Amino acid sequence: MALISAGWLLARNSDHDQPGYGLILGGITLLALLARGRRRGRGSAGVIGRWDRHARRHSGTASAVDVWRTSSWWAMRRRAAVIRPSLATLSRWRRWRVPLRTFAVPLATAGRMTVWTSGEESTLRIGIPGTGKTAELANRVIDAPGGVVVTSTATDLYDLTAPLRARRGPVRVFNPGGLGGLDSSLRWTPLAGCHDPATAGRRAKDLIGPTQAGSEGERWAIQARRVLAVWLHAAALGGYRMANVQAWCADPDTAREAILTALKESPQAAAMRQAAAQSIDMSTRTRDGVMLAMAPALAWTTLPSAAVTGDADPAEAGTFTVAELTDRAGTLYLLGDDDGTVGPLVAALVAEVAYQARHTAAGRAGGRLDPGMAFVLDELALVCPIPVDKWMAELRKRSIAIHAACQGLGQLRERWGNDGASMILNSAAAVLVFGGCKDAQDLRAFGDLAGEREEVTPTRDAGGRITSTSTRRVPVIAPAMLAGLPNFHALLIRRGMRVALVRTPIAWHRRDVRRAARQARTTAKPAPTPRPVRRPKPRPDNASRPVRTPA
């Protein structure tokens, strides 16, 4: 209509013999103006301008539209066929009728909207103890659509989630530290599968764990992995146990004959025997450094409870397969200690499960597990020193999500270095920053990620009246405000949207958790002691009663 009106106005000023000339000229002029305005709106300046205006309207935080576009149930359903390839064969109507929690789980609540994450997105929680990390992590265990691997330094996650997970599939416990008196239902040894030299090399890497790149410890760790791989291979071939490997580490000269004899059965006997001889015959100073790097990976063998659980006879130890987790929605609980003694053993088992999961997913439709699998790693830096910096980015394409929790960025830097900590933050699709942090550097870093907003500052005269106002740029959330967040509240840094203050769920407030707790108390309650039956006293016969005569 605007095009016709412009052409008509131009046509009135043109010759009456050529009315079409004005129409064409007006249309071309209007189209040029529209195209110019559209180019301005589509350019970088236009996009940044729209983002800036949107940020000013919402004080630099995510709006309801942002949450709906990236993290709502609607956004999750749009990606359902990618997350679960089996849903791609269904019609669109049947696909939208599939329960949402089979491929997505709720993370938090922003205002009145629920923030969801898909089954392939990894998350990270940062906060001091007591701020609500465990209460939120328990929900990730309960709501996981497939198999779950849970690590913790306490039994609280097991107590909260095991009764509900047992209704969906098998539950296994691996507790080498004997925490809480909880018995282990799974026995596993790192020597399982080490008859293969490749498996022995992978297991040695898992036991020693990640080190900071470029550090002096990395050089010793590389040599320690090479030596430990040969010794694990020899122990598996010779029928030895992990306690024997620890003894070899203490006195390599005495173990020389046993190691070389066992390696005669190796498929690469010549190369392995040569590597073993070099590991024993190296200079005393170098060998002491290598043995010192190997010692923490074998220290758990001296603990009686860990020796029973993690140094079992290979013929008696259980072989854990990923099919028990994904195909039967099983749950594996791994409990470690605060000092990290059994950490290498727990990390080796977690790495073995992840290795099997990757290879299982590679042979399935879309190269993904269906339903997906979740690794819920509480106290990540203490109980499970695994290469999370690499796993978060790699396992996503296999529909394997990692939900980790730590007490601060300092723990991540200490375990994985500055680069590794940055990779963990970058790979996490959502980061929950709880209150209580007192590190000014970390608070400023999270404040920078939140961005800035415009604040109107009034100017007052001596009488207190506002005479003028000015605008200044301030952080969206001040460091003091972030440090003072109440429990079960967090700053959400989500991929694809601006930051938001959210409320995290509390597991023990859920109806299903409270119902399971009531049932457990009823089952454990002892049966009431029956009261003794009070029998009436025998009454005498009428004949024996005295006869009363009237007066």
Secondary structure as a PSIPRED ss2 file (coil, helix, strand):
# PSIPRED VFORMAT (PSIPRED V4.0)

   1 M C   1.000  0.000  0.000
   2 A H   0.000  1.000  0.000
   3 L H   0.000  1.000  0.000
   4 I H   0.000  1.000  0.000
   5 S H   0.000  1.000  0.000
   6 A H   0.000  1.000  0.000
   7 G H   0.000  1.000  0.000
   8 W H   0.000  1.000  0.000
   9 L H   0.000  1.000  0.000
  10 L H   0.000  1.000  0.000
  11 A H   0.000  1.000  0.000
  12 R H   0.000  1.000  0.000
  13 N H   0.000  1.000  0.000
  14 S C   1.000  0.000  0.000
  15 D C   1.000  0.000  0.000
  16 H C   1.000  0.000  0.000
  17 D C   1.000  0.000  0.000
  18 Q C   1.000  0.000  0.000
  19 P H   0.000  1.000  0.000
  20 G H   0.000  1.000  0.000
  21 Y H   0.000  1.000  0.000
  22 G H   0.000  1.000  0.000
  23 L H   0.000  1.000  0.000
  24 I H   0.000  1.000  0.000
  25 L H   0.000  1.000  0.000
  26 G H   0.000  1.000  0.000
  27 G H   0.000  1.000  0.000
  28 I H   0.000  1.000  0.000
  29 T H   0.000  1.000  0.000
  30 L H   0.000  1.000  0.000
  31 L H   0.000  1.000  0.000
  32 A H   0.000  1.000  0.000
  33 L H   0.000  1.000  0.000
  34 L H   0.000  1.000  0.000
  35 A H   0.000  1.000  0.000
  36 R H   0.000  1.000  0.000
  37 G H   0.000  1.000  0.000
  38 R H   0.000  1.000  0.000
  39 R H   0.000  1.000  0.000
  40 R H   0.000  1.000  0.000
  41 G H   0.000  1.000  0.000
  42 R H   0.000  1.000  0.000
  43 G C   1.000  0.000  0.000
  44 S H   0.000  1.000  0.000
  45 A H   0.000  1.000  0.000
  46 G H   0.000  1.000  0.000
  47 V H   0.000  1.000  0.000
  48 I H   0.000  1.000  0.000
  49 G H   0.000  1.000  0.000
  50 R H   0.000  1.000  0.000
  51 W H   0.000  1.000  0.000
  52 D H   0.000  1.000  0.000
  53 R H   0.000  1.000  0.000
  54 H H   0.000  1.000  0.000
  55 A H   0.000  1.000  0.000
  56 R H   0.000  1.000  0.000
  57 R H   0.000  1.000  0.000
  58 H C   1.000  0.000  0.000
  59 S C   1.000  0.000  0.000
  60 G C   1.000  0.000  0.000
  61 T C   1.000  0.000  0.000
  62 A C   1.000  0.000  0.000
  63 S C   1.000  0.000  0.000
  64 A H   0.000  1.000  0.000
  65 V H   0.000  1.000  0.000
  66 D H   0.000  1.000  0.000
  67 V H   0.000  1.000  0.000
  68 W H   0.000  1.000  0.000
  69 R H   0.000  1.000  0.000
  70 T H   0.000  1.000  0.000
  71 S H   0.000  1.000  0.000
  72 S C   1.000  0.000  0.000
  73 W H   0.000  1.000  0.000
  74 W H   0.000  1.000  0.000
  75 A H   0.000  1.000  0.000
  76 M H   0.000  1.000  0.000
  77 R H   0.000  1.000  0.000
  78 R H   0.000  1.000  0.000
  79 R C   1.000  0.000  0.000
  80 A H   0.000  1.000  0.000
  81 A H   0.000  1.000  0.000
  82 V H   0.000  1.000  0.000
  83 I H   0.000  1.000  0.000
  84 R C   1.000  0.000  0.000
  85 P H   0.000  1.000  0.000
  86 S H   0.000  1.000  0.000
  87 L H   0.000  1.000  0.000
  88 A H   0.000  1.000  0.000
  89 T H   0.000  1.000  0.000
  90 L C   1.000  0.000  0.000
  91 S C   1.000  0.000  0.000
  92 R H   0.000  1.000  0.000
  93 W H   0.000  1.000  0.000
  94 R H   0.000  1.000  0.000
  95 R H   0.000  1.000  0.000
  96 W H   0.000  1.000  0.000
  97 R C   1.000  0.000  0.000
  98 V C   1.000  0.000  0.000
  99 P C   1.000  0.000  0.000
 100 L H   0.000  1.000  0.000
 101 R H   0.000  1.000  0.000
 102 T H   0.000  1.000  0.000
 103 F C   1.000  0.000  0.000
 104 A E   0.000  0.000  1.000
 105 V E   0.000  0.000  1.000
 106 P E   0.000  0.000  1.000
 107 L E   0.000  0.000  1.000
 108 A E   0.000  0.000  1.000
 109 T E   0.000  0.000  1.000
 110 A E   0.000  0.000  1.000
 111 G C   1.000  0.000  0.000
 112 R C   1.000  0.000  0.000
 113 M E   0.000  0.000  1.000
 114 T E   0.000  0.000  1.000
 115 V E   0.000  0.000  1.000
 116 W E   0.000  0.000  1.000
 117 T E   0.000  0.000  1.000
 118 S E   0.000  0.000  1.000
 119 G C   1.000  0.000  0.000
 120 E C   1.000  0.000  0.000
 121 E C   1.000  0.000  0.000
 122 S C   1.000  0.000  0.000
 123 T E   0.000  0.000  1.000
 124 L E   0.000  0.000  1.000
 125 R E   0.000  0.000  1.000
 126 I E   0.000  0.000  1.000
 127 G C   1.000  0.000  0.000
 128 I C   1.000  0.000  0.000
 129 P C   1.000  0.000  0.000
 130 G C   1.000  0.000  0.000
 131 T C   1.000  0.000  0.000
 132 G C   1.000  0.000  0.000
 133 K H   0.000  1.000  0.000
 134 T H   0.000  1.000  0.000
 135 A H   0.000  1.000  0.000
 136 E H   0.000  1.000  0.000
 137 L H   0.000  1.000  0.000
 138 A H   0.000  1.000  0.000
 139 N H   0.000  1.000  0.000
 140 R H   0.000  1.000  0.000
 141 V H   0.000  1.000  0.000
 142 I H   0.000  1.000  0.000
 143 D H   0.000  1.000  0.000
 144 A C   1.000  0.000  0.000
 145 P C   1.000  0.000  0.000
 146 G C   1.000  0.000  0.000
 147 G C   1.000  0.000  0.000
 148 V E   0.000  0.000  1.000
 149 V E   0.000  0.000  1.000
 150 V E   0.000  0.000  1.000
 151 T E   0.000  0.000  1.000
 152 S E   0.000  0.000  1.000
 153 T C   1.000  0.000  0.000
 154 A C   1.000  0.000  0.000
 155 T C   1.000  0.000  0.000
 156 D H   0.000  1.000  0.000
 157 L H   0.000  1.000  0.000
 158 Y H   0.000  1.000  0.000
 159 D H   0.000  1.000  0.000
 160 L H   0.000  1.000  0.000
 161 T H   0.000  1.000  0.000
 162 A H   0.000  1.000  0.000
 163 P H   0.000  1.000  0.000
 164 L H   0.000  1.000  0.000
 165 R H   0.000  1.000  0.000
 166 A C   1.000  0.000  0.000
 167 R C   1.000  0.000  0.000
 168 R C   1.000  0.000  0.000
 169 G C   1.000  0.000  0.000
 170 P C   1.000  0.000  0.000
 171 V E   0.000  0.000  1.000
 172 R E   0.000  0.000  1.000
 173 V E   0.000  0.000  1.000
 174 F E   0.000  0.000  1.000
 175 N C   1.000  0.000  0.000
 176 P C   1.000  0.000  0.000
 177 G C   1.000  0.000  0.000
 178 G C   1.000  0.000  0.000
 179 L H   0.000  1.000  0.000
 180 G H   0.000  1.000  0.000
 181 G H   0.000  1.000  0.000
 182 L C   1.000  0.000  0.000
 183 D C   1.000  0.000  0.000
 184 S C   1.000  0.000  0.000
 185 S C   1.000  0.000  0.000
 186 L C   1.000  0.000  0.000
 187 R C   1.000  0.000  0.000
 188 W C   1.000  0.000  0.000
 189 T C   1.000  0.000  0.000
 190 P C   1.000  0.000  0.000
 191 L C   1.000  0.000  0.000
 192 A C   1.000  0.000  0.000
 193 G C   1.000  0.000  0.000
 194 C C   1.000  0.000  0.000
 195 H C   1.000  0.000  0.000
 196 D C   1.000  0.000  0.000
 197 P H   0.000  1.000  0.000
 198 A H   0.000  1.000  0.000
 199 T H   0.000  1.000  0.000
 200 A H   0.000  1.000  0.000
 201 G H   0.000  1.000  0.000
 202 R H   0.000  1.000  0.000
 203 R H   0.000  1.000  0.000
 204 A H   0.000  1.000  0.000
 205 K H   0.000  1.000  0.000
 206 D H   0.000  1.000  0.000
 207 L H   0.000  1.000  0.000
 208 I H   0.000  1.000  0.000
 209 G C   1.000  0.000  0.000
 210 P C   1.000  0.000  0.000
 211 T C   1.000  0.000  0.000
 212 Q C   1.000  0.000  0.000
 213 A C   1.000  0.000  0.000
 214 G C   1.000  0.000  0.000
 215 S C   1.000  0.000  0.000
 216 E H   0.000  1.000  0.000
 217 G H   0.000  1.000  0.000
 218 E H   0.000  1.000  0.000
 219 R H   0.000  1.000  0.000
 220 W H   0.000  1.000  0.000
 221 A H   0.000  1.000  0.000
 222 I H   0.000  1.000  0.000
 223 Q H   0.000  1.000  0.000
 224 A H   0.000  1.000  0.000
 225 R H   0.000  1.000  0.000
 226 R H   0.000  1.000  0.000
 227 V H   0.000  1.000  0.000
 228 L H   0.000  1.000  0.000
 229 A H   0.000  1.000  0.000
 230 V H   0.000  1.000  0.000
 231 W H   0.000  1.000  0.000
 232 L H   0.000  1.000  0.000
 233 H H   0.000  1.000  0.000
 234 A H   0.000  1.000  0.000
 235 A H   0.000  1.000  0.000
 236 A H   0.000  1.000  0.000
 237 L H   0.000  1.000  0.000
 238 G H   0.000  1.000  0.000
 239 G C   1.000  0.000  0.000
 240 Y C   1.000  0.000  0.000
 241 R C   1.000  0.000  0.000
 242 M H   0.000  1.000  0.000
 243 A H   0.000  1.000  0.000
 244 N H   0.000  1.000  0.000
 245 V H   0.000  1.000  0.000
 246 Q H   0.000  1.000  0.000
 247 A H   0.000  1.000  0.000
 248 W H   0.000  1.000  0.000
 249 C H   0.000  1.000  0.000
 250 A H   0.000  1.000  0.000
 251 D C   1.000  0.000  0.000
 252 P H   0.000  1.000  0.000
 253 D H   0.000  1.000  0.000
 254 T H   0.000  1.000  0.000
 255 A H   0.000  1.000  0.000
 256 R H   0.000  1.000  0.000
 257 E H   0.000  1.000  0.000
 258 A H   0.000  1.000  0.000
 259 I H   0.000  1.000  0.000
 260 L H   0.000  1.000  0.000
 261 T H   0.000  1.000  0.000
 262 A H   0.000  1.000  0.000
 263 L H   0.000  1.000  0.000
 264 K H   0.000  1.000  0.000
 265 E H   0.000  1.000  0.000
 266 S C   1.000  0.000  0.000
 267 P C   1.000  0.000  0.000
 268 Q C   1.000  0.000  0.000
 269 A H   0.000  1.000  0.000
 270 A H   0.000  1.000  0.000
 271 A H   0.000  1.000  0.000
 272 M H   0.000  1.000  0.000
 273 R H   0.000  1.000  0.000
 274 Q H   0.000  1.000  0.000
 275 A H   0.000  1.000  0.000
 276 A H   0.000  1.000  0.000
 277 A H   0.000  1.000  0.000
 278 Q H   0.000  1.000  0.000
 279 S H   0.000  1.000  0.000
 280 I H   0.000  1.000  0.000
 281 D H   0.000  1.000  0.000
 282 M C   1.000  0.000  0.000
 283 S C   1.000  0.000  0.000
 284 T H   0.000  1.000  0.000
 285 R H   0.000  1.000  0.000
 286 T H   0.000  1.000  0.000
 287 R H   0.000  1.000  0.000
 288 D H   0.000  1.000  0.000
 289 G H   0.000  1.000  0.000
 290 V H   0.000  1.000  0.000
 291 M H   0.000  1.000  0.000
 292 L H   0.000  1.000  0.000
 293 A H   0.000  1.000  0.000
 294 M H   0.000  1.000  0.000
 295 A H   0.000  1.000  0.000
 296 P H   0.000  1.000  0.000
 297 A H   0.000  1.000  0.000
 298 L H   0.000  1.000  0.000
 299 A H   0.000  1.000  0.000
 300 W H   0.000  1.000  0.000
 301 T H   0.000  1.000  0.000
 302 T H   0.000  1.000  0.000
 303 L C   1.000  0.000  0.000
 304 P H   0.000  1.000  0.000
 305 S H   0.000  1.000  0.000
 306 A H   0.000  1.000  0.000
 307 A H   0.000  1.000  0.000
 308 V H   0.000  1.000  0.000
 309 T H   0.000  1.000  0.000
 310 G H   0.000  1.000  0.000
 311 D C   1.000  0.000  0.000
 312 A C   1.000  0.000  0.000
 313 D C   1.000  0.000  0.000
 314 P C   1.000  0.000  0.000
 315 A C   1.000  0.000  0.000
 316 E C   1.000  0.000  0.000
 317 A C   1.000  0.000  0.000
 318 G C   1.000  0.000  0.000
 319 T C   1.000  0.000  0.000
 320 F C   1.000  0.000  0.000
 321 T C   1.000  0.000  0.000
 322 V C   1.000  0.000  0.000
 323 A H   0.000  1.000  0.000
 324 E H   0.000  1.000  0.000
 325 L H   0.000  1.000  0.000
 326 T H   0.000  1.000  0.000
 327 D C   1.000  0.000  0.000
 328 R C   1.000  0.000  0.000
 329 A C   1.000  0.000  0.000
 330 G C   1.000  0.000  0.000
 331 T E   0.000  0.000  1.000
 332 L E   0.000  0.000  1.000
 333 Y E   0.000  0.000  1.000
 334 L E   0.000  0.000  1.000
 335 L E   0.000  0.000  1.000
 336 G C   1.000  0.000  0.000
 337 D C   1.000  0.000  0.000
 338 D C   1.000  0.000  0.000
 339 D C   1.000  0.000  0.000
 340 G C   1.000  0.000  0.000
 341 T C   1.000  0.000  0.000
 342 V C   1.000  0.000  0.000
 343 G H   0.000  1.000  0.000
 344 P H   0.000  1.000  0.000
 345 L H   0.000  1.000  0.000
 346 V H   0.000  1.000  0.000
 347 A H   0.000  1.000  0.000
 348 A H   0.000  1.000  0.000
 349 L H   0.000  1.000  0.000
 350 V H   0.000  1.000  0.000
 351 A H   0.000  1.000  0.000
 352 E H   0.000  1.000  0.000
 353 V H   0.000  1.000  0.000
 354 A H   0.000  1.000  0.000
 355 Y H   0.000  1.000  0.000
 356 Q H   0.000  1.000  0.000
 357 A H   0.000  1.000  0.000
 358 R H   0.000  1.000  0.000
 359 H H   0.000  1.000  0.000
 360 T H   0.000  1.000  0.000
 361 A H   0.000  1.000  0.000
 362 A H   0.000  1.000  0.000
 363 G C   1.000  0.000  0.000
 364 R C   1.000  0.000  0.000
 365 A H   0.000  1.000  0.000
 366 G H   0.000  1.000  0.000
 367 G H   0.000  1.000  0.000
 368 R C   1.000  0.000  0.000
 369 L C   1.000  0.000  0.000
 370 D C   1.000  0.000  0.000
 371 P C   1.000  0.000  0.000
 372 G C   1.000  0.000  0.000
 373 M E   0.000  0.000  1.000
 374 A E   0.000  0.000  1.000
 375 F E   0.000  0.000  1.000
 376 V E   0.000  0.000  1.000
 377 L E   0.000  0.000  1.000
 378 D C   1.000  0.000  0.000
 379 E C   1.000  0.000  0.000
 380 L H   0.000  1.000  0.000
 381 A H   0.000  1.000  0.000
 382 L H   0.000  1.000  0.000
 383 V H   0.000  1.000  0.000
 384 C C   1.000  0.000  0.000
 385 P C   1.000  0.000  0.000
 386 I C   1.000  0.000  0.000
 387 P C   1.000  0.000  0.000
 388 V H   0.000  1.000  0.000
 389 D H   0.000  1.000  0.000
 390 K H   0.000  1.000  0.000
 391 W H   0.000  1.000  0.000
 392 M H   0.000  1.000  0.000
 393 A H   0.000  1.000  0.000
 394 E H   0.000  1.000  0.000
 395 L H   0.000  1.000  0.000
 396 R H   0.000  1.000  0.000
 397 K H   0.000  1.000  0.000
 398 R H   0.000  1.000  0.000
 399 S C   1.000  0.000  0.000
 400 I E   0.000  0.000  1.000
 401 A E   0.000  0.000  1.000
 402 I E   0.000  0.000  1.000
 403 H E   0.000  0.000  1.000
 404 A E   0.000  0.000  1.000
 405 A E   0.000  0.000  1.000
 406 C E   0.000  0.000  1.000
 407 Q C   1.000  0.000  0.000
 408 G C   1.000  0.000  0.000
 409 L H   0.000  1.000  0.000
 410 G H   0.000  1.000  0.000
 411 Q H   0.000  1.000  0.000
 412 L H   0.000  1.000  0.000
 413 R H   0.000  1.000  0.000
 414 E H   0.000  1.000  0.000
 415 R H   0.000  1.000  0.000
 416 W H   0.000  1.000  0.000
 417 G H   0.000  1.000  0.000
 418 N H   0.000  1.000  0.000
 419 D H   0.000  1.000  0.000
 420 G H   0.000  1.000  0.000
 421 A H   0.000  1.000  0.000
 422 S H   0.000  1.000  0.000
 423 M H   0.000  1.000  0.000
 424 I H   0.000  1.000  0.000
 425 L H   0.000  1.000  0.000
 426 N H   0.000  1.000  0.000
 427 S H   0.000  1.000  0.000
 428 A C   1.000  0.000  0.000
 429 A C   1.000  0.000  0.000
 430 A E   0.000  0.000  1.000
 431 V E   0.000  0.000  1.000
 432 L E   0.000  0.000  1.000
 433 V E   0.000  0.000  1.000
 434 F E   0.000  0.000  1.000
 435 G C   1.000  0.000  0.000
 436 G C   1.000  0.000  0.000
 437 C C   1.000  0.000  0.000
 438 K C   1.000  0.000  0.000
 439 D C   1.000  0.000  0.000
 440 A H   0.000  1.000  0.000
 441 Q H   0.000  1.000  0.000
 442 D H   0.000  1.000  0.000
 443 L H   0.000  1.000  0.000
 444 R H   0.000  1.000  0.000
 445 A H   0.000  1.000  0.000
 446 F H   0.000  1.000  0.000
 447 G H   0.000  1.000  0.000
 448 D H   0.000  1.000  0.000
 449 L H   0.000  1.000  0.000
 450 A H   0.000  1.000  0.000
 451 G C   1.000  0.000  0.000
 452 E E   0.000  0.000  1.000
 453 R E   0.000  0.000  1.000
 454 E E   0.000  0.000  1.000
 455 E E   0.000  0.000  1.000
 456 V E   0.000  0.000  1.000
 457 T E   0.000  0.000  1.000
 458 P E   0.000  0.000  1.000
 459 T E   0.000  0.000  1.000
 460 R E   0.000  0.000  1.000
 461 D C   1.000  0.000  0.000
 462 A C   1.000  0.000  0.000
 463 G C   1.000  0.000  0.000
 464 G C   1.000  0.000  0.000
 465 R C   1.000  0.000  0.000
 466 I E   0.000  0.000  1.000
 467 T E   0.000  0.000  1.000
 468 S E   0.000  0.000  1.000
 469 T E   0.000  0.000  1.000
 470 S E   0.000  0.000  1.000
 471 T E   0.000  0.000  1.000
 472 R E   0.000  0.000  1.000
 473 R E   0.000  0.000  1.000
 474 V E   0.000  0.000  1.000
 475 P E   0.000  0.000  1.000
 476 V C   1.000  0.000  0.000
 477 I C   1.000  0.000  0.000
 478 A C   1.000  0.000  0.000
 479 P H   0.000  1.000  0.000
 480 A H   0.000  1.000  0.000
 481 M H   0.000  1.000  0.000
 482 L H   0.000  1.000  0.000
 483 A H   0.000  1.000  0.000
 484 G C   1.000  0.000  0.000
 485 L C   1.000  0.000  0.000
 486 P C   1.000  0.000  0.000
 487 N C   1.000  0.000  0.000
 488 F C   1.000  0.000  0.000
 489 H E   0.000  0.000  1.000
 490 A E   0.000  0.000  1.000
 491 L E   0.000  0.000  1.000
 492 L E   0.000  0.000  1.000
 493 I E   0.000  0.000  1.000
 494 R E   0.000  0.000  1.000
 495 R C   1.000  0.000  0.000
 496 G C   1.000  0.000  0.000
 497 M C   1.000  0.000  0.000
 498 R C   1.000  0.000  0.000
 499 V C   1.000  0.000  0.000
 500 A E   0.000  0.000  1.000
 501 L E   0.000  0.000  1.000
 502 V E   0.000  0.000  1.000
 503 R E   0.000  0.000  1.000
 504 T C   1.000  0.000  0.000
 505 P C   1.000  0.000  0.000
 506 I C   1.000  0.000  0.000
 507 A H   0.000  1.000  0.000
 508 W H   0.000  1.000  0.000
 509 H H   0.000  1.000  0.000
 510 R C   1.000  0.000  0.000
 511 R H   0.000  1.000  0.000
 512 D H   0.000  1.000  0.000
 513 V H   0.000  1.000  0.000
 514 R H   0.000  1.000  0.000
 515 R H   0.000  1.000  0.000
 516 A H   0.000  1.000  0.000
 517 A H   0.000  1.000  0.000
 518 R H   0.000  1.000  0.000
 519 Q H   0.000  1.000  0.000
 520 A H   0.000  1.000  0.000
 521 R H   0.000  1.000  0.000
 522 T H   0.000  1.000  0.000
 523 T H   0.000  1.000  0.000
 524 A H   0.000  1.000  0.000
 525 K C   1.000  0.000  0.000
 526 P C   1.000  0.000  0.000
 527 A C   1.000  0.000  0.000
 528 P C   1.000  0.000  0.000
 529 T C   1.000  0.000  0.000
 530 P C   1.000  0.000  0.000
 531 R C   1.000  0.000  0.000
 532 P C   1.000  0.000  0.000
 533 V C   1.000  0.000  0.000
 534 R C   1.000  0.000  0.000
 535 R C   1.000  0.000  0.000
 536 P C   1.000  0.000  0.000
 537 K C   1.000  0.000  0.000
 538 P C   1.000  0.000  0.000
 539 R C   1.000  0.000  0.000
 540 P C   1.000  0.000  0.000
 541 D C   1.000  0.000  0.000
 542 N H   0.000  1.000  0.000
 543 A H   0.000  1.000  0.000
 544 S H   0.000  1.000  0.000
 545 R C   1.000  0.000  0.000
 546 P C   1.000  0.000  0.000
 547 V C   1.000  0.000  0.000
 548 R C   1.000  0.000  0.000
 549 T C   1.000  0.000  0.000
 550 P C   1.000  0.000  0.000
 551 A C   1.000  0.000  0.000
